[in-house]
């Protein structure tokens, strides 16, 4: 069973499900996570068995413990996992999930 707790955080960490925006674009899907207090060194993003997992540790605290963000999403096989890109800026983690070759529409010329 997968451990849903964040990596390298104290026992008193408070787990929070961050707000997320998912936007479909022509080239794929963009996922934006609100992770205030987290930076590139405290964020872990991985894909295993078709599940995208985001974990982050914030420098902010709640109820005396550090905030730990956690979200997981089942990915479609239409996502090119090897092309996923991530960046963080101003407390927002943005993931760009490109469509796989299978997901593109191929026009067939009829003669």
C-alpha positions as CSV (number, residue, x, y, z in Angstrom):
1,X,0.0,0.0,0.0
2,X,1.3,3.4,-0.9
3,X,2.4,5.7,1.9
4,X,0.5,8.9,1.4
5,X,2.5,10.9,4.0
6,X,5.0,13.4,2.7
7,X,8.7,12.7,2.5
8,X,11.1,13.8,5.3
9,X,8.6,15.7,7.5
10,X,8.1,15.6,11.3
11,X,5.4,13.5,12.9
12,X,3.4,16.6,13.7
13,X,3.0,17.6,10.0
14,X,-0.5,18.6,8.9
15,X,-1.5,17.0,5.6
16,X,-3.5,19.4,3.3
17,X,-5.1,18.7,-0.1
18,X,-4.1,21.8,-2.1
19,X,-6.5,23.5,-4.4
20,X,-6.0,22.4,-8.0
21,X,-6.9,23.8,-11.4
22,X,-7.0,21.4,-14.4
23,X,-7.1,23.0,-17.8
24,X,-7.2,21.1,-21.1
25,X,-5.2,22.7,-23.9
26,X,-4.6,21.7,-27.5
27,X,-1.2,20.3,-26.6
28,X,-2.2,18.5,-23.4
29,X,-3.3,19.2,-19.9
30,X,-2.1,21.8,-17.4
31,X,-2.4,21.1,-13.7
32,X,-1.8,24.0,-11.2
33,X,-1.5,23.2,-7.5
34,X,-1.6,25.9,-4.8
35,X,1.4,25.1,-2.6
36,X,2.2,28.3,-0.6
37,X,5.5,28.0,1.2
38,X,6.8,25.2,-0.9
39,X,9.7,25.5,-3.4
40,X,11.3,23.3,-6.0
41,X,13.5,21.7,-3.3
42,X,10.6,20.7,-1.2
43,X,8.3,19.3,-3.9
44,X,8.2,15.7,-5.2
45,X,6.3,14.8,-8.3
46,X,6.3,11.2,-9.6
47,X,4.3,8.8,-11.8
48,X,4.0,5.2,-10.9
49,X,1.6,2.6,-12.4
50,X,-0.3,5.4,-14.1
51,X,-0.8,7.5,-11.0
52,X,0.6,11.0,-10.8
53,X,1.5,11.9,-7.2
54,X,2.5,15.3,-5.9
55,X,3.9,15.8,-2.4
56,X,5.3,19.0,-1.0
57,X,6.5,20.4,2.3
58,X,5.7,24.0,3.1
59,X,7.7,26.4,5.2
60,X,4.4,27.5,6.6
61,X,2.8,25.9,9.7
62,X,-0.7,25.0,10.9
63,X,-1.6,24.0,14.5
64,X,2.1,24.0,15.4
65,X,3.2,21.6,12.6
66,X,4.5,22.1,9.1
67,X,2.0,21.9,6.3
68,X,2.4,18.9,3.9
69,X,0.5,19.0,0.6
70,X,-0.6,15.8,-1.1
71,X,-2.6,15.0,-4.2
72,X,-2.8,12.0,-6.6
73,X,-4.4,11.6,-10.0
74,X,-5.0,8.6,-12.2
75,X,-3.6,9.4,-15.6
76,X,-5.0,8.4,-18.9
77,X,-2.8,6.4,-21.3
78,X,-3.2,9.4,-23.6
79,X,-0.6,11.3,-21.5
80,X,3.0,11.2,-22.6
81,X,4.5,10.6,-19.1
82,X,8.1,11.1,-20.4
83,X,7.3,14.6,-21.5
84,X,5.8,15.9,-18.3
85,X,7.3,19.3,-17.2
86,X,7.0,21.0,-13.8
87,X,7.8,24.5,-12.5
88,X,7.0,26.4,-9.4
89,X,6.5,30.1,-9.0
90,X,4.9,32.3,-6.3
91,X,3.4,29.3,-4.4
92,X,2.0,27.6,-7.5
93,X,3.3,24.4,-8.9
94,X,2.4,24.0,-12.6
95,X,2.6,20.7,-14.4
96,X,2.3,20.4,-18.2
97,X,1.2,16.9,-19.3
98,X,1.6,16.6,-23.1
99,X,-0.7,14.3,-25.1
100,X,0.8,11.1,-26.3
101,X,1.1,10.3,-30.0
102,X,-2.0,8.1,-29.6
103,X,-4.1,11.0,-28.4
104,X,-3.5,13.2,-31.5
105,X,-6.1,13.1,-34.2
106,X,-4.7,11.8,-37.5
107,X,-6.5,13.1,-40.6
108,X,-6.8,10.6,-43.4
109,X,-7.1,11.9,-46.9
110,X,-9.8,10.2,-48.9
111,X,-9.2,10.0,-52.6
